[in-house]
Amino acid sequence: MLSDDELNYVLPLFIAEVVKKDGYVFPPASLRGLILSLQKFLEVHHGRIMKFLSDVKFKPISDTLDAVMKRSASRGVALNTRQATIISEEMENILWEKKIIRRQ
């Protein structure tokens, strides 16, 4: 198990270098999700409750993530997020009538 100091050393390196299989960088939200998933894994499987993005003890991790996210944003990586299509009131009523959607 890595100590807090070791995590502060290896995770910023990981954040700065990780890329997808095709060589492209991860979108900022995905990279943030990876770090939060690791945090949750350590909590669930090893009982280590850590806050990589808010605890000053892990400032190197949050600072590196912020820098990489800003760099990605400045390059236009994943700035266009998909959004759900808005349906009309008429279409919503049809969904209710056909019981495709229903109250719980």
Biopython code that builds the backbone (N, CA, C, O; Angstrom):
import numpy as np
from Bio.PDB.StructureBuilder import StructureBuilder

atoms = [
    (1, "MET", "N", (0.844, -1.180, 0.000)),
    (1, "MET", "CA", (0.000, 0.000, 0.000)),
    (1, "MET", "C", (0.891, 1.245, 0.000)),
    (1, "MET", "O", (1.858, 1.341, 0.756)),
    (2, "LEU", "N", (0.542, 2.177, -0.854)),
    (2, "LEU", "CA", (1.327, 3.408, -0.953)),
    (2, "LEU", "C", (0.990, 4.360, 0.197)),
    (2, "LEU", "O", (-0.163, 4.469, 0.615)),
    (3, "SER", "N", (2.010, 5.039, 0.692)),
    (3, "SER", "CA", (1.798, 6.053, 1.726)),
    (3, "SER", "C", (1.248, 7.326, 1.072)),
    (3, "SER", "O", (1.214, 7.439, -0.154)),
    (4, "ASP", "N", (0.825, 8.269, 1.894)),
    (4, "ASP", "CA", (0.333, 9.543, 1.367)),
    (4, "ASP", "C", (1.434, 10.255, 0.565)),
    (4, "ASP", "O", (1.160, 10.828, -0.489)),
    (5, "ASP", "N", (2.663, 10.218, 1.060)),
    (5, "ASP", "CA", (3.780, 10.852, 0.352)),
    (5, "ASP", "C", (4.015, 10.189, -1.010)),
    (5, "ASP", "O", (4.284, 10.866, -2.003)),
    (6, "GLU", "N", (3.912, 8.872, -1.041)),
    (6, "GLU", "CA", (4.096, 8.158, -2.311)),
    (6, "GLU", "C", (2.965, 8.484, -3.290)),
    (6, "GLU", "O", (3.207, 8.657, -4.484)),
    (7, "LEU", "N", (1.739, 8.569, -2.785)),
    (7, "LEU", "CA", (0.618, 8.957, -3.642)),
    (7, "LEU", "C", (0.821, 10.362, -4.186)),
    (7, "LEU", "O", (0.538, 10.623, -5.355)),
    (8, "ASN", "N", (1.307, 11.265, -3.351)),
    (8, "ASN", "CA", (1.584, 12.636, -3.789)),
    (8, "ASN", "C", (2.696, 12.697, -4.827)),
    (8, "ASN", "O", (2.806, 13.678, -5.562)),
    (9, "TYR", "N", (3.502, 11.677, -4.892)),
    (9, "TYR", "CA", (4.567, 11.619, -5.892)),
    (9, "TYR", "C", (4.075, 10.978, -7.200)),
    (9, "TYR", "O", (4.283, 11.526, -8.282)),
    (10, "VAL", "N", (3.422, 9.815, -7.086)),
    (10, "VAL", "CA", (3.077, 9.068, -8.297)),
    (10, "VAL", "C", (1.817, 9.574, -9.007)),
    (10, "VAL", "O", (1.754, 9.554, -10.236)),
    (11, "LEU", "N", (0.815, 10.027, -8.246)),
    (11, "LEU", "CA", (-0.416, 10.457, -8.909)),
    (11, "LEU", "C", (-0.244, 11.702, -9.780)),
    (11, "LEU", "O", (-0.807, 11.736, -10.875)),
    (12, "PRO", "N", (0.504, 12.729, -9.356)),
    (12, "PRO", "CA", (0.739, 13.840, -10.273)),
    (12, "PRO", "C", (1.474, 13.406, -11.553)),
    (12, "PRO", "O", (1.198, 13.931, -12.632)),
    (13, "LEU", "N", (2.395, 12.461, -11.436)),
    (13, "LEU", "CA", (3.076, 11.942, -12.636)),
    (13, "LEU", "C", (2.076, 11.236, -13.542)),
    (13, "LEU", "O", (2.086, 11.420, -14.759)),
    (14, "PHE", "N", (1.221, 10.433, -12.937)),
    (14, "PHE", "CA", (0.184, 9.734, -13.700)),
    (14, "PHE", "C", (-0.730, 10.735, -14.409)),
    (14, "PHE", "O", (-0.980, 10.616, -15.609)),
    (15, "ILE", "N", (-1.222, 11.711, -13.664)),
    (15, "ILE", "CA", (-2.139, 12.711, -14.222)),
    (15, "ILE", "C", (-1.495, 13.438, -15.403)),
    (15, "ILE", "O", (-2.149, 13.682, -16.417)),
    (16, "ALA", "N", (-0.234, 13.777, -15.270)),
    (16, "ALA", "CA", (0.455, 14.543, -16.312)),
    (16, "ALA", "C", (0.745, 13.718, -17.559)),
    (16, "ALA", "O", (0.885, 14.277, -18.647)),
    (17, "GLU", "N", (0.837, 12.403, -17.421)),
    (17, "GLU", "CA", (1.286, 11.564, -18.538)),
    (17, "GLU", "C", (0.236, 10.649, -19.148)),
    (17, "GLU", "O", (0.414, 10.198, -20.279)),
    (18, "VAL", "N", (-0.842, 10.361, -18.447)),
    (18, "VAL", "CA", (-1.798, 9.371, -18.939)),
    (18, "VAL", "C", (-2.476, 9.852, -20.222)),
    (18, "VAL", "O", (-2.878, 11.009, -20.340)),
    (19, "VAL", "N", (-2.589, 8.932, -21.170)),
    (19, "VAL", "CA", (-3.292, 9.195, -22.431)),
    (19, "VAL", "C", (-4.118, 7.953, -22.781)),
    (19, "VAL", "O", (-3.894, 6.865, -22.251)),
    (20, "LYS", "N", (-5.070, 8.150, -23.683)),
    (20, "LYS", "CA", (-5.874, 7.027, -24.150)),
    (20, "LYS", "C", (-5.024, 6.130, -25.048)),
    (20, "LYS", "O", (-3.911, 6.499, -25.424)),
    (21, "LYS", "N", (-5.550, 4.954, -25.391)),
    (21, "LYS", "CA", (-4.826, 4.007, -26.238)),
    (21, "LYS", "C", (-4.425, 4.614, -27.572)),
    (21, "LYS", "O", (-3.391, 4.261, -28.140)),
    (22, "ASP", "N", (-5.253, 5.533, -28.072)),
    (22, "ASP", "CA", (-4.956, 6.155, -29.366)),
    (22, "ASP", "C", (-3.958, 7.311, -29.259)),
    (22, "ASP", "O", (-3.633, 7.944, -30.263)),
    (23, "GLY", "N", (-3.472, 7.587, -28.049)),
    (23, "GLY", "CA", (-2.475, 8.627, -27.850)),
    (23, "GLY", "C", (-3.045, 9.995, -27.523)),
    (23, "GLY", "O", (-2.296, 10.912, -27.185)),
    (24, "TYR", "N", (-4.355, 10.148, -27.618)),
    (24, "TYR", "CA", (-4.983, 11.424, -27.304)),
    (24, "TYR", "C", (-5.178, 11.563, -25.802)),
    (24, "TYR", "O", (-5.296, 10.566, -25.090)),
    (25, "VAL", "N", (-5.213, 12.798, -25.324)),
    (25, "VAL", "CA", (-5.402, 13.042, -23.890)),
    (25, "VAL", "C", (-6.853, 12.772, -23.502)),
    (25, "VAL", "O", (-7.763, 12.859, -24.326)),
    (26, "PHE", "N", (-7.039, 12.451, -22.262)),
    (26, "PHE", "CA", (-8.385, 12.262, -21.738)),
    (26, "PHE", "C", (-9.062, 13.619, -21.605)),
    (26, "PHE", "O", (-8.400, 14.610, -21.298)),
    (27, "PRO", "N", (-10.365, 13.678, -21.830)),
    (27, "PRO", "CA", (-11.096, 14.917, -21.543)),
    (27, "PRO", "C", (-10.968, 15.226, -20.047)),
    (27, "PRO", "O", (-10.855, 14.306, -19.237)),
    (28, "PRO", "N", (-10.985, 16.506, -19.675)),
    (28, "PRO", "CA", (-10.824, 16.875, -18.262)),
    (28, "PRO", "C", (-11.774, 16.146, -17.319)),
    (28, "PRO", "O", (-11.357, 15.703, -16.249)),
    (29, "ALA", "N", (-13.026, 16.017, -17.692)),
    (29, "ALA", "CA", (-13.990, 15.347, -16.803)),
    (29, "ALA", "C", (-13.638, 13.874, -16.607)),
    (29, "ALA", "O", (-13.835, 13.332, -15.520)),
    (30, "SER", "N", (-13.126, 13.233, -17.633)),
    (30, "SER", "CA", (-12.733, 11.822, -17.517)),
    (30, "SER", "C", (-11.529, 11.666, -16.608)),
    (30, "SER", "O", (-11.469, 10.740, -15.799)),
    (31, "LEU", "N", (-10.575, 12.567, -16.742)),
    (31, "LEU", "CA", (-9.383, 12.506, -15.902)),
    (31, "LEU", "C", (-9.742, 12.729, -14.434)),
    (31, "LEU", "O", (-9.235, 12.038, -13.551)),
    (32, "ARG", "N", (-10.606, 13.684, -14.189)),
    (32, "ARG", "CA", (-11.083, 13.937, -12.829)),
    (32, "ARG", "C", (-11.807, 12.697, -12.307)),
    (32, "ARG", "O", (-11.639, 12.314, -11.149)),
    (33, "GLY", "N", (-12.607, 12.077, -13.160)),
    (33, "GLY", "CA", (-13.318, 10.866, -12.777)),
    (33, "GLY", "C", (-12.381, 9.720, -12.428)),
    (33, "GLY", "O", (-12.656, 8.952, -11.506)),
    (34, "LEU", "N", (-11.278, 9.599, -13.159)),
    (34, "LEU", "CA", (-10.287, 8.563, -12.846)),
    (34, "LEU", "C", (-9.730, 8.745, -11.438)),
    (34, "LEU", "O", (-9.611, 7.785, -10.677)),
    (35, "ILE", "N", (-9.392, 9.982, -11.103)),
    (35, "ILE", "CA", (-8.809, 10.261, -9.783)),
    (35, "ILE", "C", (-9.844, 10.006, -8.683)),
    (35, "ILE", "O", (-9.523, 9.424, -7.647)),
    (36, "LEU", "N", (-11.079, 10.440, -8.913)),
    (36, "LEU", "CA", (-12.119, 10.199, -7.910)),
    (36, "LEU", "C", (-12.446, 8.717, -7.778)),
    (36, "LEU", "O", (-12.776, 8.253, -6.687)),
    (37, "SER", "N", (-12.359, 7.969, -8.876)),
    (37, "SER", "CA", (-12.582, 6.524, -8.823)),
    (37, "SER", "C", (-11.479, 5.841, -8.023)),
    (37, "SER", "O", (-11.750, 4.921, -7.251)),
    (38, "LEU", "N", (-10.262, 6.275, -8.198)),
    (38, "LEU", "CA", (-9.150, 5.725, -7.417)),
    (38, "LEU", "C", (-9.357, 6.032, -5.935)),
    (38, "LEU", "O", (-9.137, 5.177, -5.077)),
    (39, "GLN", "N", (-9.779, 7.251, -5.649)),
    (39, "GLN", "CA", (-10.061, 7.643, -4.272)),
    (39, "GLN", "C", (-11.122, 6.721, -3.664)),
    (39, "GLN", "O", (-10.973, 6.262, -2.532)),
    (40, "LYS", "N", (-12.182, 6.454, -4.411)),
    (40, "LYS", "CA", (-13.267, 5.585, -3.928)),
    (40, "LYS", "C", (-12.771, 4.148, -3.763)),
    (40, "LYS", "O", (-13.133, 3.478, -2.796)),
    (41, "PHE", "N", (-11.948, 3.672, -4.693)),
    (41, "PHE", "CA", (-11.387, 2.326, -4.594)),
    (41, "PHE", "C", (-10.592, 2.174, -3.299)),
    (41, "PHE", "O", (-10.742, 1.184, -2.583)),
    (42, "LEU", "N", (-9.754, 3.151, -3.007)),
    (42, "LEU", "CA", (-8.946, 3.087, -1.791)),
    (42, "LEU", "C", (-9.821, 3.082, -0.537)),
    (42, "LEU", "O", (-9.499, 2.430, 0.456)),
    (43, "GLU", "N", (-10.922, 3.814, -0.598)),
    (43, "GLU", "CA", (-11.845, 3.844, 0.539)),
    (43, "GLU", "C", (-12.558, 2.508, 0.716)),
    (43, "GLU", "O", (-12.597, 1.957, 1.816)),
    (44, "VAL", "N", (-13.119, 1.992, -0.372)),
    (44, "VAL", "CA", (-13.931, 0.773, -0.296)),
    (44, "VAL", "C", (-13.084, -0.470, -0.023)),
    (44, "VAL", "O", (-13.448, -1.302, 0.808)),
    (45, "HIS", "N", (-11.965, -0.593, -0.719)),
    (45, "HIS", "CA", (-11.184, -1.827, -0.634)),
    (45, "HIS", "C", (-10.056, -1.805, 0.391)),
    (45, "HIS", "O", (-9.542, -2.854, 0.778)),
    (46, "HIS", "N", (-9.672, -0.608, 0.828)),
    (46, "HIS", "CA", (-8.557, -0.535, 1.772)),
    (46, "HIS", "C", (-8.870, 0.306, 3.002)),
    (46, "HIS", "O", (-8.010, 0.496, 3.862)),
    (47, "GLY", "N", (-10.097, 0.810, 3.089)),
    (47, "GLY", "CA", (-10.500, 1.573, 4.266)),
    (47, "GLY", "C", (-9.800, 2.905, 4.427)),
    (47, "GLY", "O", (-9.801, 3.479, 5.516)),
    (48, "ARG", "N", (-9.202, 3.404, 3.359)),
    (48, "ARG", "CA", (-8.479, 4.684, 3.433)),
    (48, "ARG", "C", (-9.382, 5.796, 2.906)),
    (48, "ARG", "O", (-9.653, 5.882, 1.709)),
    (49, "ILE", "N", (-9.836, 6.635, 3.815)),
    (49, "ILE", "CA", (-10.687, 7.751, 3.410)),
    (49, "ILE", "C", (-9.781, 8.935, 3.108)),
    (49, "ILE", "O", (-9.122, 9.484, 3.991)),
    (50, "MET", "N", (-9.769, 9.310, 1.835)),
    (50, "MET", "CA", (-8.900, 10.388, 1.364)),
    (50, "MET", "C", (-9.708, 11.337, 0.505)),
    (50, "MET", "O", (-10.685, 10.937, -0.128)),
    (51, "LYS", "N", (-9.306, 12.572, 0.485)),
    (51, "LYS", "CA", (-9.951, 13.579, -0.353)),
    (51, "LYS", "C", (-8.862, 14.217, -1.223)),
    (51, "LYS", "O", (-8.307, 15.262, -0.886)),
    (52, "PHE", "N", (-8.573, 13.560, -2.348)),
    (52, "PHE", "CA", (-7.488, 14.015, -3.214)),
    (52, "PHE", "C", (-7.670, 15.446, -3.717)),
    (52, "PHE", "O", (-6.688, 16.154, -3.944)),
    (53, "LEU", "N", (-8.904, 15.868, -3.890)),
    (53, "LEU", "CA", (-9.134, 17.170, -4.508)),
    (53, "LEU", "C", (-9.407, 18.292, -3.521)),
    (53, "LEU", "O", (-9.444, 19.458, -3.915)),
    (54, "SER", "N", (-9.598, 17.967, -2.246)),
    (54, "SER", "CA", (-9.900, 19.034, -1.284)),
    (54, "SER", "C", (-8.996, 19.071, -0.058)),
    (54, "SER", "O", (-8.916, 20.106, 0.604)),
    (55, "ASP", "N", (-8.328, 18.001, 0.258)),
    (55, "ASP", "CA", (-7.449, 17.955, 1.430)),
    (55, "ASP", "C", (-6.099, 18.572, 1.074)),
    (55, "ASP", "O", (-5.464, 18.163, 0.102)),
    (56, "VAL", "N", (-5.657, 19.562, 1.867)),
    (56, "VAL", "CA", (-4.381, 20.232, 1.577)),
    (56, "VAL", "C", (-3.205, 19.261, 1.610)),
    (56, "VAL", "O", (-2.156, 19.525, 1.023)),
    (57, "LYS", "N", (-3.384, 18.154, 2.289)),
    (57, "LYS", "CA", (-2.334, 17.128, 2.335)),
    (57, "LYS", "C", (-2.044, 16.577, 0.938)),
    (57, "LYS", "O", (-0.936, 16.117, 0.664)),
    (58, "PHE", "N", (-3.058, 16.628, 0.046)),
    (58, "PHE", "CA", (-2.904, 16.113, -1.313)),
    (58, "PHE", "C", (-2.868, 17.239, -2.354)),
    (58, "PHE", "O", (-3.291, 17.056, -3.496)),
    (59, "LYS", "N", (-2.364, 18.387, -1.949)),
    (59, "LYS", "CA", (-2.289, 19.553, -2.839)),
    (59, "LYS", "C", (-1.533, 19.262, -4.131)),
    (59, "LYS", "O", (-1.960, 19.740, -5.183)),
    (60, "PRO", "N", (-0.433, 18.505, -4.115)),
    (60, "PRO", "CA", (0.250, 18.209, -5.386)),
    (60, "PRO", "C", (-0.664, 17.513, -6.399)),
    (60, "PRO", "O", (-0.553, 17.745, -7.603)),
    (61, "ILE", "N", (-1.558, 16.669, -5.911)),
    (61, "ILE", "CA", (-2.470, 15.954, -6.799)),
    (61, "ILE", "C", (-3.491, 16.922, -7.391)),
    (61, "ILE", "O", (-3.691, 16.950, -8.605)),
    (62, "SER", "N", (-4.138, 17.716, -6.534)),
    (62, "SER", "CA", (-5.162, 18.643, -7.029)),
    (62, "SER", "C", (-4.551, 19.734, -7.905)),
    (62, "SER", "O", (-5.158, 20.138, -8.897)),
    (63, "ASP", "N", (-3.364, 20.213, -7.554)),
    (63, "ASP", "CA", (-2.705, 21.238, -8.375)),
    (63, "ASP", "C", (-2.358, 20.713, -9.764)),
    (63, "ASP", "O", (-2.534, 21.414, -10.761)),
    (64, "THR", "N", (-1.870, 19.488, -9.822)),
    (64, "THR", "CA", (-1.524, 18.898, -11.121)),
    (64, "THR", "C", (-2.775, 18.665, -11.952)),
    (64, "THR", "O", (-2.785, 18.947, -13.150)),
    (65, "LEU", "N", (-3.825, 18.155, -11.331)),
    (65, "LEU", "CA", (-5.071, 17.946, -12.055)),
    (65, "LEU", "C", (-5.614, 19.274, -12.586)),
    (65, "LEU", "O", (-6.060, 19.343, -13.731)),
    (66, "ASP", "N", (-5.581, 20.316, -11.774)),
    (66, "ASP", "CA", (-6.042, 21.636, -12.219)),
    (66, "ASP", "C", (-5.236, 22.118, -13.418)),
    (66, "ASP", "O", (-5.803, 22.615, -14.392)),
    (67, "ALA", "N", (-3.927, 21.975, -13.350)),
    (67, "ALA", "CA", (-3.065, 22.437, -14.437)),
    (67, "ALA", "C", (-3.336, 21.670, -15.730)),
    (67, "ALA", "O", (-3.417, 22.263, -16.806)),
    (68, "VAL", "N", (-3.474, 20.362, -15.620)),
    (68, "VAL", "CA", (-3.733, 19.545, -16.813)),
    (68, "VAL", "C", (-5.108, 19.862, -17.388)),
    (68, "VAL", "O", (-5.272, 19.917, -18.607)),
    (69, "MET", "N", (-6.089, 20.071, -16.526)),
    (69, "MET", "CA", (-7.430, 20.416, -17.001)),
    (69, "MET", "C", (-7.426, 21.778, -17.700)),
    (69, "MET", "O", (-8.077, 21.945, -18.731)),
    (70, "LYS", "N", (-6.702, 22.744, -17.151)),
    (70, "LYS", "CA", (-6.609, 24.063, -17.791)),
    (70, "LYS", "C", (-5.900, 23.967, -19.134)),
    (70, "LYS", "O", (-6.302, 24.610, -20.104)),
    (71, "ARG", "N", (-4.851, 23.167, -19.186)),
    (71, "ARG", "CA", (-4.127, 22.987, -20.449)),
    (71, "ARG", "C", (-5.037, 22.357, -21.502)),
    (71, "ARG", "O", (-5.047, 22.779, -22.658)),
    (72, "SER", "N", (-5.797, 21.351, -21.093)),
    (72, "SER", "CA", (-6.730, 20.712, -22.021)),
    (72, "SER", "C", (-7.787, 21.694, -22.498)),
    (72, "SER", "O", (-8.117, 21.728, -23.683)),
    (73, "ALA", "N", (-8.314, 22.487, -21.589)),
    (73, "ALA", "CA", (-9.345, 23.464, -21.957)),
    (73, "ALA", "C", (-8.788, 24.504, -22.924)),
    (73, "ALA", "O", (-9.469, 24.916, -23.863)),
    (74, "SER", "N", (-7.547, 24.923, -22.688)),
    (74, "SER", "CA", (-6.954, 25.924, -23.587)),
    (74, "SER", "C", (-6.725, 25.358, -24.984)),
    (74, "SER", "O", (-6.662, 26.107, -25.959)),
    (75, "ARG", "N", (-6.605, 24.054, -25.076)),
    (75, "ARG", "CA", (-6.438, 23.386, -26.375)),
    (75, "ARG", "C", (-7.778, 22.970, -26.970)),
    (75, "ARG", "O", (-7.828, 22.420, -28.070)),
    (76, "GLY", "N", (-8.856, 23.231, -26.249)),
    (76, "GLY", "CA", (-10.192, 22.916, -26.751)),
    (76, "GLY", "C", (-10.611, 21.473, -26.586)),
    (76, "GLY", "O", (-11.545, 21.021, -27.247)),
    (77, "VAL", "N", (-9.932, 20.738, -25.710)),
    (77, "VAL", "CA", (-10.268, 19.328, -25.510)),
    (77, "VAL", "C", (-11.581, 19.221, -24.745)),
    (77, "VAL", "O", (-11.714, 19.725, -23.630)),
    (78, "ALA", "N", (-12.543, 18.556, -25.368)),
    (78, "ALA", "CA", (-13.843, 18.226, -24.758)),
    (78, "ALA", "C", (-14.609, 19.440, -24.254)),
    (78, "ALA", "O", (-15.265, 19.370, -23.215)),
    (79, "LEU", "N", (-14.535, 20.535, -24.968)),
    (79, "LEU", "CA", (-15.318, 21.689, -24.565)),
    (79, "LEU", "C", (-16.766, 21.563, -25.025)),
    (79, "LEU", "O", (-17.663, 22.180, -24.450)),
    (80, "ASN", "N", (-16.987, 20.768, -26.054)),
    (80, "ASN", "CA", (-18.342, 20.548, -26.549)),
    (80, "ASN", "C", (-18.896, 19.280, -25.920)),
    (80, "ASN", "O", (-18.566, 18.171, -26.339)),
    (81, "THR", "N", (-19.732, 19.452, -24.922)),
    (81, "THR", "CA", (-20.325, 18.287, -24.272)),
    (81, "THR", "C", (-21.687, 18.018, -24.890)),
    (81, "THR", "O", (-22.396, 18.938, -25.298)),
    (82, "ARG", "N", (-22.036, 16.758, -24.949)),
    (82, "ARG", "CA", (-23.335, 16.380, -25.505)),
    (82, "ARG", "C", (-24.430, 16.725, -24.516)),
    (82, "ARG", "O", (-24.254, 16.623, -23.302)),
    (83, "GLN", "N", (-25.547, 17.129, -25.055)),
    (83, "GLN", "CA", (-26.667, 17.487, -24.214)),
    (83, "GLN", "C", (-27.901, 16.758, -24.718)),
    (83, "GLN", "O", (-28.045, 16.512, -25.916)),
    (84, "ALA", "N", (-28.775, 16.420, -23.807)),
    (84, "ALA", "CA", (-29.992, 15.705, -24.176)),
    (84, "ALA", "C", (-30.848, 16.571, -25.097)),
    (84, "ALA", "O", (-30.866, 17.797, -24.987)),
    (85, "THR", "N", (-31.549, 15.910, -25.998)),
    (85, "THR", "CA", (-32.468, 16.602, -26.889)),
    (85, "THR", "C", (-33.733, 16.953, -26.116)),
    (85, "THR", "O", (-34.280, 16.126, -25.387)),
    (86, "ILE", "N", (-34.179, 18.170, -26.282)),
    (86, "ILE", "CA", (-35.386, 18.619, -25.603)),
    (86, "ILE", "C", (-36.592, 18.090, -26.370)),
    (86, "ILE", "O", (-36.658, 18.189, -27.595)),
    (87, "ILE", "N", (-37.544, 17.526, -25.631)),
    (87, "ILE", "CA", (-38.756, 17.022, -26.289)),
    (87, "ILE", "C", (-39.891, 18.015, -26.065)),
    (87, "ILE", "O", (-39.898, 18.780, -25.101)),
    (88, "SER", "N", (-40.835, 17.977, -26.975)),
    (88, "SER", "CA", (-41.985, 18.879, -26.878)),
    (88, "SER", "C", (-42.953, 18.365, -25.812)),
    (88, "SER", "O", (-42.879, 17.218, -25.371)),
    (89, "GLU", "N", (-43.857, 19.255, -25.417)),
    (89, "GLU", "CA", (-44.889, 18.867, -24.455)),
    (89, "GLU", "C", (-45.775, 17.775, -25.053)),
    (89, "GLU", "O", (-46.213, 16.862, -24.353)),
    (90, "GLU", "N", (-46.029, 17.882, -26.347)),
    (90, "GLU", "CA", (-46.838, 16.873, -27.036)),
    (90, "GLU", "C", (-46.176, 15.495, -26.961)),
    (90, "GLU", "O", (-46.841, 14.497, -26.685)),
    (91, "MET", "N", (-44.869, 15.447, -27.207)),
    (91, "MET", "CA", (-44.145, 14.182, -27.150)),
    (91, "MET", "C", (-44.135, 13.631, -25.721)),
    (91, "MET", "O", (-44.252, 12.422, -25.519)),
    (92, "GLU", "N", (-43.997, 14.512, -24.738)),
    (92, "GLU", "CA", (-44.027, 14.075, -23.340)),
    (92, "GLU", "C", (-45.377, 13.446, -23.016)),
    (92, "GLU", "O", (-45.435, 12.411, -22.351)),
    (93, "ASN", "N", (-46.457, 14.060, -23.477)),
    (93, "ASN", "CA", (-47.800, 13.511, -23.229)),
    (93, "ASN", "C", (-47.962, 12.135, -23.850)),
    (93, "ASN", "O", (-48.587, 11.258, -23.252)),
    (94, "ILE", "N", (-47.415, 11.933, -25.030)),
    (94, "ILE", "CA", (-47.467, 10.622, -25.681)),
    (94, "ILE", "C", (-46.718, 9.588, -24.843)),
    (94, "ILE", "O", (-47.186, 8.460, -24.688)),
    (95, "LEU", "N", (-45.573, 9.961, -24.307)),
    (95, "LEU", "CA", (-44.792, 9.044, -23.460)),
    (95, "LEU", "C", (-45.571, 8.664, -22.210)),
    (95, "LEU", "O", (-45.515, 7.514, -21.773)),
    (96, "TRP", "N", (-46.306, 9.625, -21.625)),
    (96, "TRP", "CA", (-47.134, 9.327, -20.463)),
    (96, "TRP", "C", (-48.262, 8.384, -20.853)),
    (96, "TRP", "O", (-48.525, 7.400, -20.161)),
    (97, "GLU", "N", (-48.930, 8.689, -21.967)),
    (97, "GLU", "CA", (-50.072, 7.875, -22.400)),
    (97, "GLU", "C", (-49.670, 6.434, -22.678)),
    (97, "GLU", "O", (-50.402, 5.504, -22.341)),
    (98, "LYS", "N", (-48.515, 6.254, -23.286)),
    (98, "LYS", "CA", (-48.061, 4.901, -23.630)),
    (98, "LYS", "C", (-47.356, 4.224, -22.452)),
    (98, "LYS", "O", (-46.851, 3.107, -22.570)),
    (99, "LYS", "N", (-47.332, 4.914, -21.330)),
    (99, "LYS", "CA", (-46.703, 4.419, -20.102)),
    (99, "LYS", "C", (-45.226, 4.078, -20.274)),
    (99, "LYS", "O", (-44.691, 3.188, -19.613)),
    (100, "ILE", "N", (-44.588, 4.811, -21.180)),
    (100, "ILE", "CA", (-43.136, 4.665, -21.325)),
    (100, "ILE", "C", (-42.442, 5.336, -20.157)),
    (100, "ILE", "O", (-41.401, 4.882, -19.682)),
    (101, "ILE", "N", (-43.044, 6.437, -19.703)),
    (101, "ILE", "CA", (-42.598, 7.049, -18.452)),
    (101, "ILE", "C", (-43.758, 7.017, -17.491)),
    (101, "ILE", "O", (-44.917, 7.073, -17.904)),
    (102, "ARG", "N", (-43.455, 6.928, -16.210)),
    (102, "ARG", "CA", (-44.528, 6.883, -15.203)),
    (102, "ARG", "C", (-44.001, 7.361, -13.871)),
    (102, "ARG", "O", (-42.796, 7.396, -13.624)),
    (103, "ARG", "N", (-44.912, 7.717, -13.046)),
    (103, "ARG", "CA", (-44.568, 8.170, -11.687)),
    (103, "ARG", "C", (-44.238, 6.955, -10.839)),
    (103, "ARG", "O", (-44.759, 5.861, -11.053)),
    (104, "GLN", "N", (-43.372, 7.174, -9.882)),
    (104, "GLN", "CA", (-43.009, 6.054, -8.989)),
    (104, "GLN", "C", (-43.839, 6.037, -7.755)),
    (104, "GLN", "O", (-43.663, 5.165, -6.905)),
]
sb = StructureBuilder()
sb.init_structure("model")
sb.init_model(0)
sb.init_chain("A")
sb.init_seg("    ")
for serial, (resi, resn, name, xyz) in enumerate(atoms, 1):
    if name == "N":
        sb.init_residue(resn, " ", resi, " ")
    sb.init_atom(name, np.array(xyz, "f"), 0.0, 1.0, " ", f" {name:<3s}", serial, name[0])
structure = sb.get_structure()
